[in-house]
Amino acid sequence: MSNKHQKIFLPSAIIVAIVAFFVFSNARRYSREPRITFDIPFSRFSRADSLFYTKTNELAIEVKKVIEQNGLPADVFVEYKDPEESREHDATNIALGLYKLFDEYYTPEEFPENVGESDLSKFLKEYRENSDLGKLEAASPAGVWDVDRKTFDCINATLGRAALAKFEFKRQTIRKMLENRETHFSHVFVYPDSLKSLKNVRKVVSTEPSKYLSDYALLEEHVIAQALLEGNIEEATHALAYIFRIAHLASNLAAVRVRYDAAVVRLQAFEVMQRVVLAPQFKIDDMRYLREIISEQYIDWVPEFITWFGDRAGGMVLYHSLYAYELSDVLGNENFDFMISRWGEDKFRRGFKVYREADEAFYLQSMQKILDVCDRYFAERMDTLKQIREELSAKEDTHDNKGIPTEYFAATILLKDVERYMRFFAQDESALNRAMVATYSSLGQTNMDTIRDPLTGKPFQKQEEEGLIIIATEHLPRPFRVPNFTAQ
């Protein structure tokens, strides 16, 4: 897992915990007598220090498994302490490049004096929408990639190339990075001075660099749309290849939310690809080029196991932060207020303090089950996911004979979206596998049954109709159509 291209990467559910980890340097720690320890250096428990001394046998068993798998946060999240190594890492980190180029459309240099925390979200949303990028997004061609629409007048006349020209430097900068095989995608931590004056807003802001993926993809989509209107298929296919490349790089980061954002971009790219391959000017050599691009994605596909392996390490960071720091700062106001509304603040705090290790033991047990089924088709994972869901449900509203809550508070938050993310990842891979079958079939490959739908485990069914090869699957919105060059 550890390599020079993984700096600090965490799923979005864990970001608040990392923020708290950095901000609250003088936070209070609960003292306790050590009962179970592990025969490894204490330094390996970095960002999960509270696991080094464990009172609960169940938790000790799970921690031993994590140690054997090299899955502790210090094993997974690599930090660069040498300045030269850090500079080298940052120079090839495309997430940092995206941040530098696109964050100005999300965060103004200064905030108005009267903007408080409650109005901050609305203010930033309006700021984004009124920016040049927001206006370009409003004229996005995305709504007309559907091939069932007969017209392709997808560029707002007031924008066109003149508007795109404003972003040409940014687009070419990212393209240049994508052409460098050393380029990677890692998390970015920033400390914006402009936030320091805002009341109750944390000074350390961890960005999800994947939020800028769609901004870059938007620029390339406009280029593709213009190229199609002009009949320039070569420009359209090359721009499409860049979108696939950046989505693939983001998928390498072992972070659930980043992989989700990459999947959104890649699924949209397949919609765009559909329009490209059905353009009248699209020829057999263009299909051969796209087949290469799709094959690269297929061969280098990042196993889902890696994503959830990183998510588990991030979960351990969250538990340590919950134990060491103020609960409301780590959980966020929404989650904290919800728990208080059900139990009252004193009981909630007491319950988490007393039963934290049982909570974390359940979380690690559940994550091991999730890791164990990652190599199965999605349909074959449902029994495991259902079991975890039922066990969490059974703990809701439970308490001991003193009235102290025994509910798995943190595990509920960390595990609640696992099934949704897994389904979406399977749809993402399904779209890729379907495109593999389609592009190869278009060029005469007949036996493609070894490529299966990750959702069902079944081969893709092909139909031939009016010079097209059509592949439909119920889990994706529209059939995928490609020209049948063998029939021409």
N, C-alpha and C positions, 0 to 999 in steps of 0.2 A: 504493500500500500504506500509506503513512504518513498517518494522520489523527489527529485529537485524541482518538479513542477507543481507540487502541492504545498502551498504555504499555510494558509488558515482557511478552511472551507467548512461551512456549517449550514444546515437547512434553515429556512426562514423561521421555523418555530423556535430555534435556539438563539436567534440574534439578540433578543432582549437579555438573555442570560449572559452573553458575552459582554454586552454593554455594561451590565451591572458588575461583571467581573473586573473590568478596567476602572470603572468610576468609583466604586465604593472601597477604596483601598484600606480604610480604617474600620471596616465592618466587624461586627462582633461575631465570634465563633463560640459554638457550644462546646464545653469541655465534657469529656467522657473518658472512662477507663478503657484502655485497649483490651480487646478480648481475643480477636482473631487477626493475625497479621499474615503477610505473604512474603515469601523468601525471594524478593526482588528489590532492586534499589528504589528508594522513596521517590527519586526523580522521575521514575516512569509514571507516577501518579499525578504528574503535573496537570492541572486543570480538572483533576478529580481526586484531590488530596484526601477528601473525607472517606474514600473507599479503602485507604491503607489500613485503618483500624475499623474492623467490622464486628458488630455484636451479633448479627443474625446469621445462623448457619446457612439458610437458604441463599442469602445474598453472597456469602463467602463462596459457595459452590459456583454461582454465576460469575463472580469476579474471576475465579480461577480459570473458567472457560475463556473469558475475555483475554486474560493474560496469555494463555496458551495460543490464542488466535492472533496475538499482537494487535489487539483491538482497542487498547486504552487510548484516550485522547492524545497522549504524548507520542504514541506510535503512529497515529493517523494524521494529526495536524502538525505539519512541519513548519517550524519558524526559522527564519534566517537571521542569525545574530551577527554574522560577519558583514560589514557594510558593503564590501565589494560584491559578495555573493547576492546580497539583497538588491543591489543596483542591477546586477545581471538578470535577476529574477524579474524585477519590475519592468525592465526594458522589453521583455518578451511576454509580459502579462497583458493579453488583449482586453481583459476585464478592466484593467487600469486605463488602457487606452480609450475604451468606451466611456468610462467615467469622466475622463478629462475632456472628451469631445462633446458629451451630451448632457452632463449634469447641469450646465447653465440653463437648460430648458426646464429643470425641475426645482432648482434652488437659486433664488436671486442673491446677488451679492449682499444686499441689505434688506432687512425686514422693516415694514412700517412700524412706527412706535406703538401703534394701538393694536397690533396683532398679538393676541394671547394664545395660549395653548388650545383653547376650545375652538378658535377660529383658524388655527394654523392649517388644518387639512383643507378646508374650503379655499383659503387664500392660495395655497400651493397648487391646487387643482386649477383654479382660474388663471394663475400665472402660467401654468403649462399650456393650457388651451389657447391663450392669447399670444403665445410665442410663435416664431416662424415655423418651428417644428410642429407645434400644435395645429397650425393652419394647414400645413402639408398633410398631416394626419387626417384632418377633416375632409380633405380631398382625396383620400386614399383610394387606390384602385381595388382594394381588397374585396369590396362587395360585388365586383363583377367578374371575378375569376371563374365563377360558375359557368360551365360550358352550355348550360341550358338557356342562358341569355343569348339572344341572337346578335345583339350589337356589342361593340367593344369601344364605345366612346367613354373611356374610363378616367380621363384626365381632365380635371377642372380647367377650363380655358384660361382662367385668370392666373393659373400657376404655371403648368408646363415646364419647359426647360429653364425659363427665367428663374423660377422659384428653386428648382433643383440646383441651379448654379451656385446658390448661396451655401450649399452643403457639399460641393464637389471636393473641397479639401478634406473634409471629414471622411467622406466615402472612400477617397483614394488612400487616405492614411490607414484606414482599417483594412482595405484590400491589400496594401503592402504588408501589413502584419500577417494577414492570412496566408500570404505566399511564402512566409518564413516557416520552415518545418519545426523550428524551435519554439514557436509561439504556443502558449498554453493559456488556460483560463483559471484564475484564482480569485479568492475573495479580496475585497478592498476595504480598508478601514481609514476613515477620514475624520478630521477634527476641525470642522468649519467654525471660524471665529465668529461668523455672523449669528450662530445659534447661541452664543454665550450670553447675549443680552436678553434672550427670551426666558421668561419666567417658567419654571417647572419643565423646561425642555432639556433633555440630557445633552451634555456638551460633546460626548463621544458618540458619533453616529456611524454605525456599521451599515454600509450600503449592501443591497442585493445587486451585484453587478449585472445580473441577468435581466433586470428591468430595462436595461439599455439595448438588449438584443433586438427587440422589436423595432427600436428606433433605426438601427442600422438596416434591418431587413426592409423597413418601410422605404428607405431611400432606394434600395436595389429594386424593390417592387415597382416604384415609379419609373426607374430606368427600363425595366422589362416591359412595362406597359407602353412606354414611348417607342421602344425598339420594335414591338409587335405592330404598332400603328404604322411604323415606317418600313416594316417588312425585314428588319435586321435580326434574323434568327440567331446569328453568331453572338451578337451583343446580348440578346435575351438569355441564351443558354449559359453564357459565361457569368452573367449577373446571378443567375439561379444557382450556379455552382458555388459562388461565394456565400450565399445564404445557407446552403447545406453545410458548408465547411465550418461556419461560425457556430451553428447549432451543434455540430458534432463536438467541437472543442468544449463547449459549455457542458455537454453531457458527460465529459470526462471528470468533471468535478464531483466528488462524492458528497453531493448535497441535494436533498430531495427537491427543494423549491427551485434551485437552479436547473435541475434536470427537467422539472415541470415547465419552466419558462422556455427552455430549449425545445421541448416537445411541441409547445404552442407554435413556435417559429417554424419548426420542421413540418408540422402538419399543414400549416398555411403554405409552405413552399411546395408541397405536393399539389395543392389546389392551383398554384401558379403554374407548376409544371404541366398540369393537365391542359391549360390554355395554350402553353407553348407548343406542346407536341401536336396539337390539333390545328395549329396555324397552317394556312395553305402553303407557305414557303418552307415548312419543316421537311427536311430530307433525311435519307437513310444515314448519312454521315453525322448529322445532328443527333440522331438516335444512338449511334455508336458512342458519341461523346457523353451523352447523358447516362448511358448504360455504365460507362466507366465510373462516373461520379457516384451513381447509386451502388455499384459494386464496392467501391471504397468504403462507403458508409456501412454496408452490410458486413464486410470482412472485419472492419475495425469496430464493430458495435460494442459499446461498453456494457458488460453484464450488469443487470439490475442489482445483483448481489453487492457490488461495489458501492452503489448509491446508498443502500440500507446499512451497509457496514459503517459508512461515514456518519449516517444518521444516528446510529446507536452510540458512537463516540460522542457526538454532539449532545445526545440525551444525557450522558454521564456528566458532561459539563453543566448542563442545566441543573441536575440534582445537586451537584456540589455547590452551585451558586445559590440554590434554594436553601441549602443547609447553612451556608456561611453568611448570606446577606439578607437584606430586608425582602420579605416575600412579595410585597406589592411591586417593588422595583423589578424583580426578576420575572414574575408572572405577567406583568402588565396590568393596567387598571381594570380592563374588561373582565379578564379571568378572575382576578382577585375579588372584584366586587360581586361577581356571580357566586363565588364560594361563600363569601360573607353573607349574602342574601339568604343562603340556604342553612348555614350553620351558626351564624354569628361570628364575629371576628375572633373572640377569645377561644371558642371551641375549635374553629378552623386552624388557628395557629398551634394550639395544643395538639390537635390530631395529627397535623403534619410532622410536628417535632417527634411525637411518640412513635408514629408508624411510618416514618420516612423510609427506613430500611426495608420494610415489608413492601412498600410502594415501589422502591427501586428494584427489589428482587423480582417482583412481578413484571416490571417493565423489561428487565434483561431476559427473563424467561420468554416473554412474548416476542422480543426482538430476535432471540435465537430461533424461535419457531418460524418467524418471518424469513430469516436468512436461509433456513432449511428448505423453504418452498420456492425460493427465488428462481430455481432452474426449472420449475414446472410451468406448464401452460396456465394462464390465468384461471380458466374454468376448474383446474385441479387444485387451486389454492383456497377455494371458497370454504371448505370444511374447517381449515385452520383459522381463517379470518373470522368465521362465525364463532368458533370456540373462544377466541380472544374477546370478541365483542360480548358474548354471553357472560364470560367471567367478569368483565368490567361492569356489566349491567348488574350482576348479582351483588357487587360491592357498593352500589349506589345507596346512599342514605343509611348505611350500616354504622353501628357504633358499639363500643364495648359496654360492660356493665356499669361504667362510671359516666356513660353518656358521651365519651370522647369519640369523635368520628374515626372510623377505620377505613374509610373510602380511599381508593387509590387516586388521589387528586392529580398528581403530576403525570402518572401513566395515562390517565384519561385524556389529558391535554395532548400528550405526545403521540398517542396511538389513534386518536379519533379519525384521522384522515388517511390512514394507511391504505384502506381498501380503495378509496377514491383515487389516490395517487397511483396505486398499482394498476388499476383499470386503465387510467390514462396513459401510463407508460406502455401497457400492452397495445393500446390503440396506436400509439406512436410507432412501435415496432411493426405492428400489423400493416400500417401504411407503407413502411419501408419494404417489407417483404412482398407486399402486393406489387409495388413498383418494380422490384427485382423480377418477379414473374412476368410482369407486363413488358418490360424493356427487352428481356431475353426472348420472350415469345414473339415479340414484334420482329425480331431479327432471325427467327427460324428455329430457336431452341424449343424442342417439343416436350421432353421429360423434365418437368419442374415440380413434381410431387414431393421431392425431398424438402422443399421450402414450405413451411407450415404457417398457419395463422396463429400467432402467439396467444390469441384470446381463446381459441377453441381447440387447437392442436390438429385441425383438419387441413388438407391441401386446399389451395384456392381453386375455385371453379371458373373456367374461362368459357366465353362465348365468342363466336365470330359473326360479324354482322356488317354488311356494306363496307368492306375494306377496313374494319376496325376489329381489334381484340378488346373485349369488355370483361372486366373482373369486378364482380359485386360482392360485398360482404355486409352483413346486417349491422356490424359494429361501427362502420364508417359511413358518413352522410350520403355520399354519391358513388355510383360505379366509376371505376377508373378506366378510361378509354385511351388506346394508343393506336396509331396506324399499323396495319398489318402489311409490312413491307414485303413479306414472302408471297403475298397474294397479288402484288402489283407487277 
